[in-house]
Amino acid sequence: MYVNCDSVDYARKLFDVSLYRDVISWTAMVNGYVKTGELETVRKLFDEMPERNAVSWSAIITGYVQKGLFKDGLELFNEMQLQGFKPNYAGIVGALTACGSLGALDQGRWIHAYVDRNGLELNRILGTSLIDMYAKCGCIETAQHVFNQMPDRDVFAFTSMISGLSNHDKSGDAIELFLKMRNEGVQPNEVTFICVLSACSRMGLVEEGLDFLKSMSEVYGVEPGVEHYGCMVDLLGRAGRLDEAKKLVSEMPMKPDSYVLGALLNACRMHGEVELGKETVENLASLSLGHGGVHVLLSNIYASVNQWEDVAKVRMEMENKNVKKVPGGSSIELDGVVCEFVAGDRSHHCMGDISFILLLINNQLKSLRFDDELVFE
């Protein structure tokens, strides 16, 4: 009761003075700290548990996944099975979320096979988790197969599938699925419209995007948020309609955030709009969002119109203010093990082999481009 009322301190006091604590009370306490995000306390308490069950294992797996510690969450999921516990729905969903975020397709497939072997019901939550995992791991056809298998599909299943289709360059299918969702009487939510507007942006469907934005409140009773305006700014910007994008930003019912202004700044880079780009960077700086990526974008805008002196000034300003661009990162699964990489980091023990393969790929791509030019000529 105390945990559900967000009073974890009271729950802990009662737990500490309890004379008899079974696995249920221990698990309730672990759940309480999971809700507050205190993972160090969660792990300490979990390690002290005299007895565990599938629910307590699922609780700590969920805690790690919610905090973005996906690799640790998967390791706990594997350890749980090594200790002889069968994962329940919550543990499976947590592990699938981790697989999707890490791109751990092999482990995700194994979990799907486990679900089939044990005859677990493909309910809304589990089905949506599988769709999300397969879509994020690049298997959009398998995601569609799972979606079609689901006996009962809610707004979350539809939204996950729409998002996956949009991210896999199937924006037309995503919009078509949205229309099917509407015909089946499933009410879209805020996230659904973000996915649909993103699909419109990728296809350059400006008028359709404007119609969707307008219909949100008028037809579905969903008030557009800053994310929806950001999608619309991106759509207008990609289409070269920068005046309309700027007007939309100025007329928004809320202050623009970094996503909205970032979309406008990226449009300025695409179309070489220097003055609007400088104005947007100033707005970002006033919101304390003038990070390295923003300066790099402004530098690229100047470079696109050959204003090299301004490029040098921006780079000099970055050095003087010690502003650095956050390095990019990626991960890949190999034989069930997730390997993570950060730009500029050459500490991997196979870096020599990796560099050699990248060199071969680069040379192959150059050869293909050269062959294409010969065919064109």
Long-range contacts (C-beta under 8 A, 24 or more apart in sequence): 2-32, 3-28, 3-29, 3-31, 3-32, 3-35, 6-35, 8-32, 8-33, 8-35, 8-36, 22-51, 23-49, 23-51, 23-52, 23-53, 23-56, 26-50, 26-51, 26-56, 27-53, 27-55, 27-56, 27-59, 30-56, 30-59, 30-60, 30-63, 31-59, 33-63, 34-59, 34-60, 34-62, 34-63, 34-66, 37-63, 37-66, 37-67, 39-63, 39-64, 39-67, 39-69, 52-83, 52-85, 53-85, 54-80, 54-85, 54-86, 54-87, 54-88, 54-91, 55-88, 55-90, 57-85, 57-87, 57-91, 58-87, 58-88, 58-90, 58-91, 58-94, 59-90, 61-90, 61-91, 61-94, 61-95, 62-90, 62-91, 62-94, 64-94, 65-94, 65-95, 65-97, 65-98, 68-101, 70-97, 70-98, 70-101, 70-102, 71-98, 71-102, 71-338, 71-340, 73-97, 73-98, 74-98, 74-99, 74-102, 74-104, 74-107, 74-338, 86-118, 87-114, 89-120, 89-123, 89-125, 89-126, 92-120, 92-126, 92-129, 93-125, 93-126, 93-129, 96-129, 96-130, 96-132, 96-133, 97-129, 97-132, 97-133, 99-133, 99-137, 100-129, 100-132, 100-133, 100-135, 100-136, 100-137, 101-136, 102-331, 102-333, 102-338, 103-136, 103-137, 103-138, 103-331, 103-332, 103-333, 103-338, 104-137, 104-333, 104-336, 104-338, 105-137, 105-138, 105-139, 105-333, 106-333, 106-335, 106-336, 107-333, 107-336, 108-133, 108-134, 108-137, 122-146, 122-149, 122-150, 122-151, 123-152, 124-150, 124-152, 124-153, 124-154, 124-156, 124-157, 125-156, 127-153, 127-157, 128-154, 128-156, 128-157, 128-160, 131-157, 131-160, 131-161, 131-164, 132-160, 132-164, 134-164, 135-160, 135-161, 135-163, 135-164, 135-167, 135-168, 136-164, 138-168, 140-164, 140-165, 140-168, 140-170, 153-184, 153-186, 154-186, 155-181, 155-186, 155-187, 155-188, 155-189, 155-192, 158-186, 158-188, 158-192, 159-188, 159-189, 159-191, 159-192, 159-195, 162-192, 162-195, 162-196, 162-199, 163-191, 163-195, 163-198, 165-199, 166-195, 166-196, 166-198, 166-199, 166-202, 169-202, 171-199, 171-200, 171-202, 171-203, 172-199, 172-203, 174-199, 175-199, 175-200, 175-203, 175-205, 175-208, 187-220, 188-220, 188-222, 189-222, 190-222, 190-225, 190-227, 190-228, 193-222, 193-224, 193-228, 194-227, 194-228, 194-231, 197-228, 197-231, 197-232, 197-235, 198-231, 198-234, 200-231, 200-235, 201-231, 201-234, 201-235, 201-238, 204-235, 204-238, 204-239, 205-235, 206-235, 206-236, 206-239, 206-241, 209-235, 225-254, 226-252, 226-254, 226-255, 226-256, 226-257, 226-259, 226-260, 227-259, 229-256, 229-260, 230-256, 230-257, 230-259, 230-260, 230-262, 230-263, 231-263, 233-260, 233-263, 233-264, 233-267, 234-263, 234-266, 234-267, 236-267, 237-263, 237-264, 237-266, 237-267, 237-268, 237-270, 237-271, 238-267, 238-270, 240-271, 242-267, 242-268, 242-271, 242-273, 242-276, 246-276, 256-283, 257-287, 258-284, 258-287, 258-289, 261-287, 261-289, 262-294, 262-297, 265-294, 265-297, 265-298, 265-301, 266-297, 268-301, 269-297, 269-300, 269-301, 269-304, 272-301, 272-304, 272-305, 273-301, 274-301, 274-302, 274-305, 274-307, 277-301, 290-323, 291-323, 291-325, 291-326, 292-318, 292-323, 292-324, 292-325, 292-326, 293-325, 293-326, 295-323, 295-325, 296-325
